[in-house]
Structure formats: structure tokens, C-alpha cells
Amino acid sequence: AILSMSSGGGSTGNTTTKPKQKGPWVPRALKKRSTEFYMASEPDVKVEPAVSSSSTAKPAKPEADSAAGTWNGAADLDDLADDQPDAKRARPTSDDTVACKSEAPDEKKDEIVEAAPRLAAHMRSATKFNKVAAMAYSLLEAGRVTEANAAAFFTVLEAGMHDAQRLRQKEFRVAYRRLYNAACQRSSMFPASVQATLELWQVRVLLQLDLYTDDTFQFTACIRKLRGWLEKLPCIYPALEPTDVKHMPEEARAPWIDAIFDCAEVAVMHYKYLWAKTAVDMLVKSVIDRRQNFSEEQQRAIQTWNAMSKGQKIQRQQEAARSYKEQTAYEKKEEEWRLSDVKSGKSNWAKDSKSGVNLGGLDAWAAKQFNN
């Protein structure tokens, strides 16, 4: 009876519940040695000892390095691949990781030659162009591109010019200028077969990008260079040919004509600015004198530029004539004497003897004639 009363009292008065366990179950012996073991949150992952602070293991590189345009090898090419969901992407096993680390690098393989086809493929994509161009620029600046792999690297540059109109977009101009300027400055390391293409890019890429400016002196200098390249094309009338001019071979003119036309098209876009009108008028005059070299579509555009230039010139002449007609007779004579070559400077000896007024150059001459 006493036992039953004690058991009944204990069941009714002192009811206790066990707290719920947080996380996976771990033996008590391992809990006491938590500083020596790393407890994984997933039960399938093996428990590995933690690395001490004195370990010489190198920390992982942050993702910002690839975004900044530095070249990190094949890892950057994998990042440039099309994004896939994590469930479809194969995860490397521990055995594969150990095997990759144990393999010795092959000194005979050139990393630039192997990566050039994948870089060229990504270079054609507008969404990846800036990042790939920054990687290619870092390879040039770091001296990784040599005479041995320059031919393979040139295919990357060719892929960037797959869409020549892309460089006109504002978000791509800086990347195009940095990459192709660095390549043209190192043209000596490229094969002789591509030297003509590099020279062409100096006009089609660099000169065209220099035209996007609001500096009058820079714009005028670019127009002067462009007119110099235009003079290497024959004129429609031989009498208009400048003296001592050598024309480029006819078989090599086709790419140059397209490059010159692209630059001229960008220059005409600045015709809306007053400071660019004179330079553009001279350029259009040079282009219209050599219009037979361009295609039919390009000639139609050139005729439109010429009509615009002539229309603006006639309008300016009419405005000047209208403003001259509105002047009075006194204002017309005043303007005439202002533009004349008669010296109107004052001198000490040209004074009226009676009034002492300084008569000026013309009045002094009249006073001298009167005294004579």
C-alpha cells in the first residue's frame, strides 16, 4: 500500500518531460571534445578535424577577382558558361578533387592556346563581352601573350569584331578601347599575316571611338586623320586628285571602305553641334568626291549627308544676307569701314591745331592734305 501510494503520488505530482534534442544526436564523449572535431549539420558528411590557426593552407580567392577581369585560368571559363540550376550541376567528389590535385601540370600545353576557342565563343556574346574583354586585356598586360600563342589570341580579338556596330554603344566603348589599343601597341608579337588587320582596327575601332568627344581640337584632329585615309581612295574626277598621292591596291580596299564609312557616319552624328559643322562639311566634301568607291547603300547615305550639308550652308548664307539687309545705311557703312584695311590707330602728332582733338589715322591724312 505504501508503495502504491508513493508511486501514485509521484505520477500525479512530479510529472516531467524531456527537452527536445537540437540537431543530430552526438555521443557525449564527442561533445566534451568539441574543440578537436568539426560537427557537420548533415549526417551524411564525414566529421573531419578542424584546421588549426597555424595551418599553411591558402584561403579561397574571392569571387570579386573574376568580376574585376583578372585571369584565373580554366575556373574563369567555367564561370562564363551558361548558368545551370544547382540540382543539374554535377558536384565533384572527394576522390576527383584528390585526383586533380595529384596531377602534375603539363608544361607542353599552352593555357592561352587551349582557352582561346572558349574565350572567342564568349566574346561574341553581348552580355559577357565586358568581362571577357577585361580578362583578355589582363593577359596582354601581364605578358602572358607571346609570339608562340599570339595567333591563337588573335582569334579572340576577331570574335570581338564579330558585330562591328556594338562598339558604338556607350557601355562597350571603354572595354573596346582598352583591349584593342593594348593589342595594337603590341602588334610586333603577332604574325605578319594579321598586321594589315591590326592597322585596320586602328581606324575602325580606335579612330571611331575617338570621334565620340566634345573636345573641338580632338574632333578636328580625328577628322584630319580620316580625310588622310580618304585620300588613299581614287576621286571620281581625276582633276580633283591631290598631288603625290598613292592609292591603296584595289583588292585591299573593301574592308577599308567599310571602316572609313563607319567613322564618317559617327562624325556626321556630331553635325548637330555648332563647333563640329565646319569639320563635318569638309569631311562630307571629301567623301562625295570619292563616292564611286562605296556601295549603293552607302552612296545613298552619302548623298543624304551632302544634301544636309548644302542645306545648312545655304541656310546660314540666307541668315547672313537677311541680317545685312535689315541694317541701316549708317550701319552698313560702319561695318564696311570696320572690315577695311585703313588703319584707324591714334598717334600723338595727328591732332587738330585748334581744338587739340586726336584725329586718328584717316583724319590725320586728311588734315595733312588740307595743310598742304
Secondary structure, DSSP 8 states (H G I E B T S, - for coil): -HHHHHHHHHHHH---------SS---HHHHHTTTTS---SSTTS-------TT--------THHHHTT---THHHHHHHS----TTTS----HHHHHHHHHS---TTS-HHHHHHHHHHHHHT-TTTHHHHHHHHHHHHHTT---TTTHHHHHHHHHHHTSSGGGGGSGGGHHHHHHHHHHHHHTGGGS-GGGHHHHHHHIIIIIIHHHTS---HHHHHHHHHHHHHHHTTS--SSGGG--TT-----GGGHHHHHHHHHHHHHHHHGGGGSGGGHHHHHHHHHHHHTTGGGS-HHHHHHHHHHHHHHHHHHHHHHHHHHHHHHTS-HHHHHHHHHHSSS------SS-B-TTT--B-HHHHHHHHHHHH-
